[in-house]
Amino acid sequence: MLKSHNTRAFMICLGVTSLVLFVYLRTNIFDSLEMKSIDYRFQWRGNRAVNSDIAVITVDEESIDQLGRWPWPRATHGKMIRLLKKAGAKVVAFDSLFTEPDLQNKPSDVELAQAAKDTGIVVSAFFYKEGVQECVGRSPLMPFNPLGKDSHLGFVNLEPDADGVTRHAPLIAFEEVEKGRFQIRPSLAVAAWALARGESLETILPQLPVSIDKSDVTLSQNRLFINYAFAKDSPTGYAYPIYSYVDVLKGKINAGKEFKGKAVFVGATAAALYDLKAIPFISIHPGVMVHVNVLDNLMAGNHIRESSVEISLLLILLTGVLFGFLLSRVSPWAKLGLFLALVAGWISAGYWLFASKNYVLHLVPPLVTAIGCYGGILFYRLLIEEREKRKIKGSFKQYLSPKIIDIITKDPSKLKLGGEEREVSIFFLDIAGFTTMSEALKPAQLVEVMNHCLTVFSQVILKHDGLINKYIGDCIMAFWNAPVDQPRHAGQACWAALDCIAAIPELNRQLQAKGLPSIDCRVGINTGTVVVGNMGSIERFDYTVMGDPVNLASRLEGANKEYRSHVMVSDVTFEQAKEMIEARDLDLIRVKGKREPRKVFEVLCKKGEMSEELAAGRDKYHTGLGLYRRRNFTEAIQSFEEVFSYLPNDHLTRIYLERARAFAINPPPATWDGVFEMKHK
């Protein structure tokens, strides 16, 4: 049966894995979740170091307030270009479109174009209406002439992902100049990078971190995964040094200090100009900062790299096979722990690779596989293994506490079929005087007394998490520490015995109210290693224990008659339970059928509940017992007699007092070892 369940669980995981593989290869369902997970990785990582050779001049609200309504006369930008050239800037890249000539102010256009021509450091923006991938055979919106001829050119198209977040940026475009002949156009950032390095576009192309195949006019491998910098602690969130356009133009900024040797981007941050993008950190961010990040990634080579499809497939398969092999063989809590460990491991690995290596490990497919395998096996357990739980509950509810039943039904593997060796504490309770009572009562009355008494005692045993093994006439056999581990099993058995004795007065009051006789009971407890498990025939079996420690527990219950004691336990039980009980040394006895004597103890009460009289009486008793065993019978008699001042009706002391008096008159032989020989069971 166990192998069958393991096989089914493994097949569930294989089915889930196959489904995830199919969905991953044939659909884009996981893409949006993966992108969101990458956004979270950006946010958890926080800011990164930025290139100090990049600066940004912003067309902000203050600049518009002072310089007037946008667009400004283009001579203003010409003045800015010359100022930055004089300051030593390497590049001035405009994230603004100057596509139409200013018919009302042609000299202003001339001034801008001339400044670009004279300085040679300007990158002007152009734009593809249909997008970069659809630009083949179509003309872009170019800067007006002569600006378009007198400056370097870069397109500013940014194509967001399906959820509207800009995570990637195209680096080049193929523009058809003649039938079948294409011209490569750079993005604004690529053009700025080439200009800053003093290299041509043809030289820079092989160094781009994308695959450039001139036969692939669809540009399928053209996108750069942007490694954004975003300063969350900054009021603006901008990680790069930014300067207000008007402050630079009016000389409030030391241009020679701030812009020397740098690539300077000029773009709008004013909300009214509507050049705003959503990025992983924030939903509203200036478009110019996207281009700045792309240039930074190109300069530093720190763009984001993604795991390949092959790696994702391997992770899906690895997760499915690992879960299929392990989840089918461990307990429910271990399943949960394994599931959480794997999920935490994938997430931690994904975050570490992202934060330290700028590498995106696709997490969603293997995590979906893990969730599907775990959920599928849980669903199987709920629908199929629930039948086994009902079967177990039906078999054990009569003699196991609900707490123990819950443990077993959650993990049936704790029931080892066929038996296993375990240390257990065996408990025998017998109702005193049952034979006399059975002769005096009618059968119906006898059944009523037995049922009532056994019900009360059984409830006490179950309350202490014992397993009621069987009812033998007026006797209850129970044990602890099987089928589940109970580290304090000896103490639990002793407490159950004490509570059974404590229940007798109220039980007798109820019996007397019905005109039925009173009862008393005796308990014997022994702890030892036995074979425990389902035993019997194929058709009918019981969960029980077998071994010599069981016989000793039964003998100890009977030995109570000799000492008129209520709870007798073996030395092994006492040693394991002594932190939970108060007891006294009862005797060294050799039970019928055994050669070796055993020291036995009488359990008096629970730890911390002993009265002063009982404690003092026990001390006197132990003093007398020590003298008795050392053959000092006269002194032992004196100590035993002193016990009665504390415990007037102590039957055990009276027994030893009679033995001591007899030995004082007729001493035992020199070979006497103090062992009392039990002549009956």
Secondary structure, DSSP 8 states (H G I E B T S, - for coil): -HHHHHHHHHHHHHHHHHHHHHHHHH--HHHHHHHHHHHHHHHHH------TTEEEEEE-HHHHHHH-SSS--HHHHHHHHHHHHHHT-SEEEEEEE--S--TT-HHHHHHHHHHHHHH--EEEEEB-TT-STT-TT---B---TTHHHHSEEEE------TTSB--EEE-EEEEEEETTEEEEEEBHHHHHHHHHHT--HHHHGGGSSS---TT-TT-TT-EEE------TTSSS---S-EEEHHHHHTT-S-HHHHSTT-EEEEEE--GGG--EEB-SS-S-EEHHHHHHHHHHHHHHT--BEE--HHHHHHHHHHHHHHHHHHGGGS-HHHHHHHHHHHHHHHHHHHHHHHHHH-EE---HHHHHHHHHHHHHHHHHIIIIIHHHHHHHHHHHTTTB-HHHHHHHHH-GGGS-BT-EEEEEEEEEEEEETHHHHHHHS-HHHHHHHHHHHHHHHHHHHHHTT-EEEEEETTEEEEEES-SS--TTHHHHHHHHHHHHHHTHHHHHHHHHHTT----EEEEEEEEEEEEEEEEE-SS-EEEEEESHHHHHHHHHHHHHHHHT-SEEEEHHHHHHHTTTEEEEEEEEEE-TT-SS-EEEEEEEEETT---HHHHHHHHHHHHHHHHHHTT-HHHHHHHHHHHTTT-TT-HHHHHHHHHHHHHHHS---TT--SEEE----
